[in-house]
Each structure stands twice: as C-alpha cells, then as structure tokens.
C-alpha cells in the first residue's frame, strides 16, 4: 500500500514517483507477471476470501514484493486484505 500511496501522493516528487513506477515495472518483469495477470490474481483471491469474511474493498493491497522486502530475494506475492467481519 505504501508504494501505491507514494505513486499517487502529491507530496512525492516527480523523481521519486518515476523511480517507484520503474521499480514496480521491474518487479513485474522479473516475476513474469503482467499487471493484468496480477489484477486477475487479486480478483480471484478476493472472490475466494469473500465467501468466508466481509472485506474492506477500498483498502485491499495486492502486490509483488521486491528483493528488499524478502530475505531470500525471490519474488513474492503480498496481500493486505482488511477484514470487516467473519461471516
């Protein structure tokens, strides 16, 4: 979520925003995941989880982690999905 906030925050400089966008593109390329595929994965995960819990859709964040976020440096899918209540 922090990366998305940085990308769309007016407090972020153009240089920082461009750098963050490039990092996001590189992460997707290294993991061989297109943005469309990542969005499809996110949709499927939310559809499955929604059977069991009520989700705060506005705060969902699904992203590919970069090597700085993962100890072994391999790509990883990270999902932050706020749950309102258990069904």
C-alpha positions as CSV (number, residue, x, y, z in Angstrom):
1,X,0.0,0.0,0.0
2,X,2.9,2.3,0.7
3,X,4.1,2.1,-2.8
4,X,0.7,2.9,-4.2
5,X,0.3,5.8,-1.8
6,X,3.7,7.1,-2.9
7,X,2.8,6.7,-6.5
8,X,-0.4,8.8,-6.2
9,X,0.5,11.2,-3.4
10,X,1.0,14.8,-4.3
11,X,3.8,15.0,-1.7
12,X,6.0,12.7,-3.7
13,X,8.4,14.3,-6.1
14,X,8.3,13.5,-9.8
15,X,11.7,11.9,-9.5
16,X,10.6,9.6,-6.6
17,X,7.4,8.8,-8.4
18,X,9.2,7.8,-11.6
19,X,11.6,5.7,-9.6
20,X,8.8,3.9,-7.8
21,X,7.0,3.2,-11.0
22,X,10.1,1.8,-12.6
23,X,10.7,-0.5,-9.5
24,X,7.1,-1.7,-9.9
25,X,7.6,-2.5,-13.6
26,X,10.9,-4.3,-12.9
27,X,9.3,-6.4,-10.2
28,X,6.5,-7.5,-12.6
29,X,9.0,-8.2,-15.3
30,X,11.3,-10.3,-13.1
31,X,8.3,-12.3,-11.8
32,X,6.9,-12.6,-15.4
33,X,3.6,-11.2,-14.2
34,X,1.8,-8.7,-16.2
35,X,-0.3,-6.0,-14.4
36,X,-3.4,-7.7,-15.9
37,X,-2.4,-11.1,-14.5
38,X,-1.8,-9.6,-11.1
39,X,-5.2,-7.9,-11.2
40,X,-6.8,-11.3,-12.1
41,X,-5.0,-13.0,-9.2
42,X,-6.2,-10.2,-6.9
43,X,-9.8,-10.6,-8.1
44,X,-9.7,-14.4,-7.7
45,X,-8.2,-14.1,-4.1
46,X,-10.9,-11.6,-3.1
47,X,-13.6,-13.7,-4.6
48,X,-12.5,-16.8,-2.6
49,X,-11.9,-15.0,0.7
50,X,-15.3,-13.2,0.4
51,X,-17.1,-16.5,0.8
52,X,-15.9,-16.6,4.4
53,X,-15.3,-13.0,5.5
54,X,-16.5,-9.5,4.7
55,X,-13.7,-7.5,3.2
56,X,-12.9,-3.7,3.2
57,X,-12.6,-3.5,-0.6
58,X,-11.2,0.1,-0.5
59,X,-8.1,-0.9,1.5
60,X,-7.1,-4.1,-0.3
61,X,-3.5,-4.1,-1.5
62,X,-2.0,-7.0,-3.5
63,X,1.5,-6.5,-4.9
64,X,4.7,-8.3,-5.9
65,X,7.4,-7.9,-3.3
66,X,10.8,-6.9,-4.4
67,X,14.1,-8.3,-3.2
68,X,14.5,-5.7,-0.5
69,X,11.3,-6.9,1.2
70,X,12.0,-10.7,1.0
71,X,15.0,-12.2,2.8
72,X,15.9,-14.7,0.1
73,X,15.4,-12.2,-2.7
74,X,12.9,-14.2,-4.6
75,X,9.6,-12.6,-5.9
76,X,6.6,-13.0,-3.6
77,X,3.0,-12.0,-3.7
78,X,2.0,-9.9,-0.7
79,X,-1.7,-9.3,0.1
80,X,-3.0,-7.0,2.7
81,X,-6.8,-7.6,2.9
82,X,-8.6,-5.8,5.8
83,X,-11.4,-8.0,7.2
84,X,-14.5,-6.3,8.5
85,X,-16.1,-9.4,10.0
86,X,-16.3,-13.1,9.8
87,X,-19.4,-14.4,8.0
